[in-house]
């Protein structure tokens, strides 16, 4: 359980796709993290757990 780091979650996705996970803090994972942050910039959080 637990939330874990974003890079650990990327590694889990790689394993689910039967691909070899990259090292944490690899340039590829950092690029994906930057991309996801840029894509979500300005979006409202709409998950149930964040509702007041």
N, C-alpha and C positions, 0 to 999 in steps of 0.2 A: 503494500500500500504506500500511501504518501504521494506527494506531488512530484518530487524529484526535480532535477535540473532539466532545462529545455534540451540540452545536448544529450542527456540520458534518454529522454523521450524520443529524440531523433534516432538514437541507437536502437531503441525498441522497434521503431518503425522499420528500420533497415532489417532487423532480425525477422520481423513479420513478413517481409518481402523476400526472405531467404537470401539477403545480400549481406556481405561482410560489413559490419558497422565500422565507422571511422573513429578515430581517437577524439575524445572530448577536446574542445577548443581547436579543432582542426579548421583550416581556412574555409572548407566547404560548409561545415556546420555554422561557422560565424556568418558566412554569406547568407545561408538560409535564415538564420536568426534576424539579420538585418532586413532581408526581404519581407519576412512575416511582420516585423515591426512597421515597416514602411507601408505595407498593404493594409494594416489595421489602424493606421494613424487617423484619429478622428472618429472612429466607429464607436458607437455606444455599446456598453456591455449589456447583453440581454439574457444571460444565463439565469436560471431560477435562483441559484444560490446567491446572486448578487442583488436581487430585488429587495427593496426595503419592506 
